[in-house]
Amino acid sequence: MTRDDRHLFMESPDGGSGDGETKEMRERRIRMYIDNMRGVNKNIFPLVQGYLSGEVDKLDIKTLHAASEQILVVHDFLEDGEMSDYFKHDLDADSRHACSNLGSITGDEDDRDFDRQTMQFFIEGWKRFYVAVEDMLLRKISETEIAKEDVGKLDLEMMKDVIGYFGKKEKPHMDHFAYELPAYSKIGQKKFANEIDFEVLQAQLQGKEIRANTAVIVNLLLNEIRNSLKDKTELEGVTTGVALSAHVEGDQLVLQVIDDGKGISEIDLDPESPSFIFKKGTTKTESTGLGLAHAQTRLAAMGAELRVISYRDDENKVNFYPPDSKFDLDEFNKDRAQTNKFKARTIFEIRLPIKE
């Protein structure tokens, strides 16, 4: 399928297309998109990276044109269809466009003077783009589940690179254009700290395996980080900090997004409440309700567990999800105080089982 064919598959209310595409046909098409993106990640990304580093002598223009076409088809599918809200929510403008112009680096078939600057732009932004896009495409197949065929070995190197990109490129870009981002007007005053020592973590997990979909896990972490950086999370008089942390606890890898904002109310952590934060379309706090929608069921489908602990200042109490979670926030803060880290009020936690 080429980019020019995408108009044939406009969405229809029954979940198929306006041109008679059935749900089964649609899923096969989305599966093709996912396979194509995985192919670009596995084959084209290292090829361009190798060319820039000098390890690859020449690039094949036809191969790059084909990859460019595949990326553009998926880009337009997400940007113009019913997934457009997710596309704009999960990726800022810089990240959305970082990989959509791969074709411009190839020129025509007689041009061997490749645009190295555009190549570098592609290399820097690809992994961030890729994890968000795969997560969105999987949501299009099922909003609440992750199929077994989409669960593989958790790629810590991918996680490291994407989180690094967020801290070094995406967050500064959001800081600079905060005046265009109503939900993030104060983001420049807020700090993001990546506290994960990936070398230590990889050493601890040597010879072990964690089964998950890397794109889903990383994109969920980023959506929670971005949520914690929004104006709505602020506690008056406190400069909000957001941190990403990870540690091995028994037979689980524990990933934590930690912030010192105003906390989450009891009702917003109640699965029976209309304002439950993991329901799609929860807008009580000026949120789109997209980034964390169905996070608990999607994680459970991979054998993972979601926990939230939050001290809500105006309620003067600690709230939990699930309600029977056991977690000592005071003890946690004592540990953090030893390293002069900010006091946590909310901890968003993903627990992934480790297999020998």
SEKE-133066 format. One record per residue (C-alpha): residue number from 1; residue in three letters; x, y, z. Coordinates in nm, 4 decimals, decimal comma. Each point is the difference from the previous one (the first is absolute). Last residue first. Layout:
residues N
R  NUM  ala  X  Y  Z
...
This chain:
residues 356
R  356  glu  1,5244  -1,7015  3,5068
R  355  lys  -0,3210  0,1992  -0,0454
R  354  ile  -0,0593  0,3488  0,1381
R  353  pro  -0,3586  0,1185  0,0468
R  352  leu  -0,0713  0,3652  -0,0840
R  351  arg  -0,1306  0,2458  0,2582
R  350  ile  -0,1081  0,3421  -0,1270
R  349  glu  -0,0274  0,2751  0,2621
R  348  phe  -0,1412  0,3511  0,0065
R  347  ile  0,1208  0,1637  0,3208
R  346  thr  -0,1670  0,3198  0,1171
R  345  arg  0,0957  0,2285  0,2878
R  344  ala  0,3755  -0,0466  -0,0110
R  343  lys  0,2326  0,2241  0,1978
R  342  phe  0,2825  0,1312  -0,2134
R  341  lys  0,3368  -0,1736  -0,0101
R  340  asn  0,2795  0,0858  0,2435
R  339  thr  0,1558  -0,3508  -0,0232
R  338  gln  -0,0910  -0,1047  0,3536
R  337  ala  -0,3359  0,1716  -0,0425
R  336  arg  -0,0951  -0,2593  -0,2618
R  335  asp  0,0179  -0,2840  0,2542
R  334  lys  -0,2044  0,1970  0,2524
R  333  asn  -0,2485  0,0764  -0,2765
R  332  phe  -0,0610  -0,3689  -0,0639
R  331  glu  -0,0481  -0,0652  0,3708
R  330  asp  -0,2611  0,2755  0,0161
R  329  leu  -0,1743  -0,1363  -0,3108
R  328  asp  -0,0369  -0,3483  0,1487
R  327  phe  -0,1685  -0,2148  -0,2628
R  326  lys  -0,2548  -0,2792  0,0209
R  325  ser  -0,2555  -0,0019  -0,2785
R  324  asp  -0,3543  -0,0993  0,1049
R  323  pro  -0,1686  0,2882  -0,1857
R  322  pro  0,1728  -0,0876  -0,3293
R  321  tyr  0,0831  0,2831  -0,0306
R  320  phe  0,0672  0,1933  0,3181
R  319  asn  -0,0788  0,3245  0,1766
R  318  val  0,1981  0,1562  0,2844
R  317  lys  -0,1858  0,2511  0,2120
R  316  asn  -0,0196  0,3679  0,0899
R  315  glu  -0,2853  0,0503  -0,2485
R  314  asp  0,1323  0,3415  -0,1061
R  313  asp  0,3549  -0,1373  -0,0136
R  312  arg  -0,0701  -0,3121  -0,2046
R  311  tyr  0,2759  -0,2517  0,0636
R  310  ser  0,0159  -0,2399  -0,2931
R  309  ile  0,0775  -0,3671  -0,0487
R  308  val  -0,0559  -0,1585  -0,3407
R  307  arg  0,0533  -0,3609  -0,1020
R  306  leu  -0,0084  -0,1757  -0,3367
R  305  glu  0,0907  -0,3659  -0,0404
R  304  ala  0,1550  -0,1880  -0,2891
R  303  gly  -0,0939  -0,3377  -0,1473
R  302  met  -0,0127  0,1445  -0,3508
R  301  ala  -0,3832  0,0049  -0,0057
R  300  ala  0,0161  0,1578  0,3464
R  299  leu  0,1863  0,2959  -0,1487
R  298  arg  -0,2735  0,0651  -0,2559
R  297  thr  -0,2656  -0,0444  0,2676
R  296  gln  0,1583  0,2529  0,2392
R  295  ala  0,0867  0,2536  -0,2684
R  294  his  -0,3601  0,0123  -0,1227
R  293  ala  0,0397  0,3682  -0,0936
R  292  leu  0,3230  0,1440  0,1401
R  291  gly  0,0897  0,2315  -0,2890
R  290  leu  -0,3527  0,0595  -0,1258
R  289  gly  -0,2002  0,1551  0,2839
R  288  thr  0,0158  0,3345  -0,1767
R  287  ser  0,0800  0,1699  0,3276
R  286  glu  -0,1543  0,3240  0,1210
R  285  thr  -0,0242  -0,1491  0,3498
R  284  lys  -0,3515  -0,1401  -0,0337
R  283  thr  0,0672  -0,1129  -0,3566
R  282  thr  -0,0042  -0,3781  0,0227
R  281  gly  -0,0421  -0,0976  -0,3653
R  280  lys  0,1406  -0,3500  0,0217
R  279  lys  -0,0080  -0,1399  0,3499
R  278  phe  0,3309  -0,0438  0,1823
R  277  ile  -0,0384  0,3148  0,2094
R  276  phe  -0,3313  -0,1063  0,1538
R  275  ser  -0,2223  0,3085  -0,0404
R  274  pro  -0,3211  -0,1968  -0,0611
R  273  ser  0,0730  -0,1846  0,3269
R  272  glu  -0,0253  -0,3776  0,0271
R  271  pro  0,3747  -0,0502  -0,0500
R  270  asp  0,0693  0,2367  0,2939
R  269  leu  0,3343  0,1778  -0,0427
R  268  asp  -0,1633  0,3289  -0,1036
R  267  ile  -0,2367  -0,0258  0,2949
R  266  glu  0,2858  -0,0163  0,2483
R  265  ser  0,1607  0,3187  -0,1292
R  264  ile  0,3320  0,0024  -0,1832
R  263  gly  0,2953  0,2024  0,1292
R  262  lys  0,0847  0,3682  0,0188
R  261  gly  0,3324  -0,0387  -0,1784
R  260  asp  0,3242  -0,1481  0,1330
R  259  asp  0,0495  -0,2529  -0,2787
R  258  ile  0,1229  -0,3577  -0,0432
R  257  val  -0,0214  -0,2207  -0,3090
R  256  gln  0,1043  -0,3483  0,1109
R  255  leu  0,1119  -0,3160  -0,1787
R  254  val  0,0252  -0,3142  0,2155
R  253  leu  0,1619  -0,3078  -0,1523
R  252  gln  -0,1403  -0,2985  0,1858
R  251  asp  0,1296  -0,3309  0,1354
R  250  gly  0,1251  0,1467  0,3275
R  249  glu  0,0058  0,3760  -0,0426
R  248  val  0,2195  0,1202  -0,2852
R  247  his  0,0159  0,3766  -0,0306
R  246  ala  -0,1132  0,2803  -0,2255
R  245  ser  -0,0483  0,3772  0,0268
R  244  leu  -0,1443  0,2785  -0,2111
R  243  ala  -0,0228  0,3392  0,1675
R  242  val  -0,2333  0,2972  -0,0137
R  241  gly  0,0495  0,3206  0,1990
R  240  thr  -0,2589  0,2622  0,0710
R  239  thr  0,1116  0,3242  0,1582
R  238  val  -0,2219  0,0168  0,3064
R  237  gly  -0,1866  0,3085  0,1214
R  236  glu  -0,3344  -0,1173  -0,1305
R  235  leu  0,0000  -0,3706  -0,0836
R  234  glu  0,0163  -0,0386  -0,3731
R  233  thr  -0,1564  -0,2900  -0,1909
R  232  lys  -0,2273  0,2179  -0,2143
R  231  asp  0,2953  0,1856  -0,1545
R  230  lys  0,1118  -0,3148  -0,1797
R  229  leu  0,3390  -0,1593  0,0673
R  228  ser  -0,1481  -0,3021  0,1791
R  227  asn  -0,2134  -0,0767  -0,3059
R  226  arg  0,3151  0,0082  -0,2170
R  225  ile  0,1674  -0,2542  0,2258
R  224  glu  -0,3138  -0,2166  -0,0074
R  223  asn  -0,0103  0,0116  -0,3795
R  222  leu  0,3706  -0,0790  -0,0120
R  221  leu  -0,0402  -0,3058  0,2221
R  220  leu  -0,2895  -0,1230  -0,2138
R  219  asn  0,2063  0,0502  -0,3148
R  218  val  0,2834  -0,2035  0,1472
R  217  ile  -0,2192  -0,2915  0,1090
R  216  val  -0,2064  -0,0151  -0,3206
R  215  ala  0,3063  0,0251  -0,2242
R  214  thr  0,1907  -0,2662  0,1937
R  213  asn  -0,2766  -0,2599  -0,0225
R  212  ala  0,0646  -0,2235  0,2974
R  211  arg  0,1862  -0,3112  0,1117
R  210  ile  0,2917  0,0642  0,2345
R  209  glu  0,2929  -0,2367  -0,0310
R  208  lys  0,2931  -0,1033  0,2154
R  207  gly  0,3593  -0,0853  -0,0875
R  206  gln  0,1195  0,3455  0,1060
R  205  leu  -0,2844  0,1851  0,1729
R  204  gln  0,2130  0,1507  0,2755
R  203  ala  0,2662  0,0969  -0,2547
R  202  gln  -0,2638  0,1629  -0,2205
R  201  leu  -0,1249  0,2027  0,2961
R  200  val  0,3489  0,1127  0,0986
R  199  glu  0,0713  0,1143  -0,3550
R  198  phe  -0,3434  0,1583  -0,0288
R  197  asp  0,0492  0,2252  0,3017
R  196  ile  -0,3537  0,1358  0,0184
R  195  glu  -0,0391  0,3371  0,1731
R  194  asn  -0,1279  0,1867  -0,3049
R  193  ala  -0,0790  0,3393  0,1496
R  192  phe  -0,2582  0,2410  -0,1412
R  191  lys  -0,0123  0,3495  0,1424
R  190  lys  -0,2802  0,2510  -0,0074
R  189  gln  0,0267  0,3744  -0,0526
R  188  gly  0,0015  -0,0346  -0,3804
R  187  ile  -0,3205  -0,2027  0,0248
R  186  lys  -0,1972  0,2994  0,1224
R  185  ser  -0,2319  0,0413  -0,3039
R  184  tyr  -0,0338  -0,3764  -0,0401
R  183  ala  -0,3758  -0,0492  -0,0438
R  182  pro  -0,0246  0,3122  -0,2175
R  181  leu  0,2817  -0,1115  -0,2335
R  180  glu  0,0833  0,2783  -0,2484
R  179  tyr  0,1659  0,2204  0,2656
R  178  ala  0,1873  -0,3106  0,1156
R  177  phe  0,1940  -0,0007  -0,3281
R  176  his  0,3486  0,0160  0,1515
R  175  asp  -0,0803  -0,2294  0,2926
R  174  met  -0,1646  -0,2513  -0,2353
R  173  his  0,3175  -0,0081  -0,2105
R  172  pro  0,2100  -0,0357  0,3154
R  171  lys  -0,2189  -0,3005  0,1031
R  170  glu  0,0223  -0,1612  -0,3441
R  169  lys  0,3726  0,0255  -0,0629
R  168  lys  0,2260  -0,0961  0,2917
R  167  gly  -0,2458  -0,1492  0,2478
R  166  phe  -0,2358  -0,1571  -0,2521
R  165  tyr  0,2865  -0,1280  -0,2141
R  164  gly  0,1579  -0,1655  0,3036
R  163  ile  -0,3310  -0,1667  0,0848
R  162  val  -0,0105  -0,1320  -0,3569
R  161  asp  0,3625  -0,1197  0,0026
R  160  lys  -0,0206  -0,1739  0,3398
R  159  met  -0,3308  -0,1681  -0,0846
R  158  met  0,1415  -0,1299  -0,3285
R  157  glu  0,3042  -0,1351  0,1846
R  156  leu  -0,2281  -0,1580  0,2605
R  155  asp  -0,1780  -0,2040  -0,2674
R  154  leu  -0,2646  -0,2076  0,1786
R  153  lys  -0,0074  -0,3421  -0,1657
R  152  gly  -0,3134  -0,0662  -0,1985
R  151  val  -0,3755  0,0527  0,0266
R  150  asp  -0,1787  0,0924  -0,3221
R  149  glu  -0,0920  -0,3599  -0,0901
R  148  lys  -0,1625  -0,0346  0,3418
R  147  ala  -0,2508  0,2718  -0,0902
R  146  ile  -0,0130  0,3174  0,2105
R  145  glu  -0,3423  0,0894  0,1365
R  144  thr  -0,2234  0,3000  0,0814
R  143  glu  -0,0045  0,2283  -0,3031
R  142  ser  0,0349  -0,2874  -0,2452
R  141  ile  0,1134  0,0056  -0,3655
R  140  lys  0,0158  0,3801  -0,0098
R  139  arg  0,1756  -0,0017  0,3348
R  138  leu  0,2693  -0,2167  -0,1604
R  137  leu  0,0436  0,2685  -0,2658
R  136  met  0,0358  0,2659  0,2699
R  135  asp  0,2641  -0,1975  0,1918
R  134  glu  0,1909  -0,0661  -0,3214
R  133  val  -0,0088  0,3715  -0,0843
R  132  ala  0,1122  0,1167  0,3445
R  131  val  0,2906  -0,2452  0,0134
R  130  tyr  0,1099  0,0887  -0,3558
R  129  phe  -0,0083  0,3787  0,0315
R  128  arg  0,2249  -0,0043  0,3054
R  127  lys  0,2277  -0,2525  -0,1749
R  126  trp  0,0161  0,2084  -0,3182
R  125  gly  0,0702  0,3465  0,1393
R  124  glu  0,3788  0,0152  0,0097
R  123  ile  0,0540  -0,2196  -0,3068
R  122  phe  -0,2524  0,1928  -0,2113
R  121  phe  0,1479  0,3375  0,0931
R  120  gln  0,3445  -0,1412  -0,0771
R  119  met  -0,1196  -0,1068  -0,3428
R  118  thr  -0,1462  0,3450  -0,0561
R  117  gln  0,3402  0,1531  0,0758
R  116  arg  0,1780  -0,2565  -0,2179
R  115  asp  -0,1954  0,0942  -0,3120
R  114  phe  0,1296  -0,2579  -0,2445
R  113  asp  0,2235  0,0975  -0,2917
R  112  arg  -0,0494  -0,3120  -0,2118
R  111  asp  -0,2649  0,1498  -0,2271
R  110  asp  -0,0795  -0,2080  -0,3074
R  109  glu  -0,2890  -0,1845  0,1648
R  108  asp  -0,1642  0,3195  0,1160
R  107  gly  0,0478  0,1602  0,3412
R  106  thr  0,0418  -0,2588  0,2740
R  105  ile  -0,0002  0,2201  0,3092
R  104  ser  -0,3373  0,1511  -0,0859
R  103  gly  -0,1681  -0,3385  0,0106
R  102  leu  0,0684  -0,0299  0,3725
R  101  asn  -0,2396  0,2921  0,0495
R  100  ser  -0,2478  -0,1501  0,2484
R  99  cys  0,2628  -0,1026  0,2509
R  98  ala  0,0601  0,3171  0,1976
R  97  his  -0,3439  0,1380  -0,0834
R  96  arg  -0,1951  -0,1472  0,2898
R  95  ser  0,2935  0,0468  0,2389
R  94  asp  0,0230  0,3734  -0,0672
R  93  ala  -0,3758  0,0415  0,0169
R  92  asp  -0,0260  -0,1646  0,3418
R  91  leu  -0,0860  -0,3687  0,0114
R  90  asp  -0,2464  -0,1884  0,2199
R  89  his  -0,2873  0,2499  -0,0050
R  88  lys  0,0168  0,1025  -0,3656
R  87  phe  0,0067  -0,3599  -0,1185
R  86  tyr  -0,2563  -0,1079  0,2609
R  85  asp  -0,2436  0,2656  -0,1229
R  84  ser  0,0744  -0,0972  -0,3619
R  83  met  -0,0925  -0,3632  0,0639
R  82  glu  -0,3424  0,0491  -0,1634
R  81  gly  0,1739  0,0667  -0,3297
R  80  asp  0,2149  0,2843  -0,1358
R  79  glu  0,3207  -0,0143  0,2054
R  78  leu  0,0046  -0,3731  0,0674
R  77  phe  -0,0619  -0,1135  -0,3567
R  76  asp  0,2201  0,2832  -0,1308
R  75  his  0,3009  -0,1099  0,2080
R  74  val  -0,0636  -0,3663  -0,0860
R  73  val  0,0033  0,0732  -0,3735
R  72  leu  0,2969  0,2340  0,0442
R  71  ile  0,2073  -0,2632  0,1792
R  70  gln  -0,0624  -0,2607  -0,2701
R  69  glu  0,0804  0,2453  -0,2782
R  68  ser  0,3266  0,0991  0,1680
R  67  ala  0,0983  -0,3650  0,0358
R  66  ala  -0,0605  -0,0569  -0,3715
R  65  his  0,1959  0,3138  -0,0933
R  64  leu  0,2846  -0,1087  0,2256
R  63  thr  0,0192  -0,3420  -0,1647
R  62  lys  -0,0141  0,1555  -0,3461
R  61  ile  0,2824  0,2385  0,0886
R  60  asp  0,2389  -0,2713  0,1140
R  59  leu  0,2463  0,1526  0,2437
R  58  lys  0,3750  -0,0059  -0,0289
R  57  asp  0,3141  -0,0580  0,2060
R  56  val  -0,1532  -0,1226  0,3265
R  55  glu  0,2229  0,0265  0,3104
R  54  gly  0,0565  0,3708  -0,0650
R  53  ser  -0,1973  0,1137  0,3045
R  52  leu  -0,2675  0,1647  -0,2134
R  51  tyr  -0,0307  -0,3065  -0,2232
R  50  gly  -0,0236  -0,2298  0,3007
R  49  gln  -0,2878  0,2009  0,1467
R  48  val  -0,1761  -0,0087  -0,3359
R  47  leu  0,0367  -0,3805  -0,0133
R  46  pro  -0,0780  -0,0419  0,3711
R  45  phe  -0,3346  0,1815  -0,0529
R  44  ile  -0,0823  -0,1836  -0,3230
R  43  asn  0,0200  -0,3612  0,1196
R  42  lys  -0,1483  -0,0652  0,3442
R  41  asn  -0,1894  0,3259  0,0515
R  40  val  -0,1165  0,0168  -0,3606
R  39  gly  -0,1137  -0,3629  0,0218
R  38  arg  -0,1830  0,0635  0,3267
R  37  met  -0,1777  0,2888  -0,1689
R  36  asn  -0,0964  -0,2241  -0,2928
R  35  asp  -0,1218  -0,2768  0,2306
R  34  ile  -0,2173  0,2493  0,1898
R  33  tyr  -0,1454  0,1391  -0,3234
R  32  met  -0,0706  -0,3532  -0,1265
R  31  arg  -0,1742  -0,0803  0,3271
R  30  ile  -0,2065  0,3150  -0,0554
R  29  arg  -0,1027  -0,1337  -0,3415
R  28  arg  -0,0789  -0,3433  0,1403
R  27  glu  -0,2092  0,1661  0,2726
R  26  arg  -0,1883  0,2021  -0,2603
R  25  met  -0,0708  -0,3083  -0,2090
R  24  glu  -0,1407  -0,1774  0,3054
R  23  lys  -0,2095  0,3038  0,0888
R  22  thr  -0,1395  0,0008  -0,3540
R  21  glu  0,1003  0,2464  -0,2722
R  20  gly  -0,3036  0,0981  -0,2037
R  19  asp  0,1344  0,3251  -0,1436
R  18  gly  -0,1026  0,2190  0,2942
R  17  ser  0,2199  -0,2080  0,2193
R  16  gly  -0,0587  -0,2432  0,2836
R  15  gly  -0,0654  0,0861  0,3617
R  14  asp  -0,3775  0,0129  -0,0404
R  13  pro  -0,0001  0,3828  0,0042
R  12  ser  0,2222  0,0256  -0,3103
R  11  glu  0,3675  0,0916  -0,0217
R  10  met  0,1538  0,1133  -0,3282
R  9  phe  0,1772  -0,2793  -0,1819
R  8  leu  0,0039  0,0947  -0,3672
R  7  his  0,1488  0,3399  0,0878
R  6  arg  0,3230  -0,1836  0,0963
R  5  asp  0,0763  -0,1052  -0,3558
R  4  asp  0,2226  0,2992  -0,0852
R  3  arg  0,2300  -0,0865  0,2897
R  2  thr  0,0724  -0,3343  -0,1579
R  1  met  -0,1305  -0,3439  0,0909
